[in-house]
Amino acid sequence: MTKEARNALLRAHQHNIDRYCRLLTTPLTDTEREYLHNRIAQERHALERLVRGGVDDAKRPLEAASLGATAQK
């Protein structure tokens, strides 16, 4: 992965986190709030994988990663 592509992914994940945090300041149902908290956690996890250098894991769709977590519950 090129440095430019990695930086673009870092920016995209951070932008998503910022957007979800802004949405948390609006009136929401408990279900919506829970969904946003889960999405923030997923985005932070993907961001951390990129920062640590786990490029292959970071390219996996977040939905696929969360499916494994829900299947274990």
N, C-alpha and C positions, 0 to 999 in steps of 0.2 A: 504494500500500500504506500502510495506516495505521501510525502509530508503534507502536501496541499489537501489531499483527500482526508487524511487523518485530522487535520485542523478543521476541515469542513464538518466532519462528524462531531468533533468536540463542540464546535459552535452550535450545531443543530441540537445536540443533547442539552446543552446549557440553555438554549433558547426555549426548548420545550419545558424544562424545569421552571424557568422564569415565568412562562405563560401559565403553567399549572398553578404556581404560587399566586399569581395575580387573580386567577379564577377563584382561589380559596377565599379571597377577601370579599367575594360577592355572596348574595343570599343563595344557599344551596340546600338541597335535601341531604339527609344523612347518607343516603346511597350515593349521591353525586360526590359528596365530600370524601367518602371512603374510596370511590373510584379514583379521584384525583390524588389522594395520598398514595394509593398503590402505583399509579403511573409515575409519580415523583420518585418513589423508591426504585422502580424499574429503570427510569432514566438515569438516576444517580449510580445505579449498579453498572449500567452500560458505560457511563462516563468514566467510572473508576476502572473498569476493565481496559478502556482505551488508554487511560493515563498510565496504568501499570504495564501496558504493552501487549495485552491480550487481544491482538488484532483479530484473530480468527473467531474468538468468542464474541467480540464486539460487533462483528458483521452479522451474527445470527439475529433473526427478527426477535424483538422482545416478546411477541405473542408466543412463539415457540418455547422460549425460556419460561414464561409464566404458565404454560400448559403443564409442564413437568411439575411445577410447584403445586398446582391445583389438583393434579392427579394423586399426589402424595397425601393430601389432606384427608 
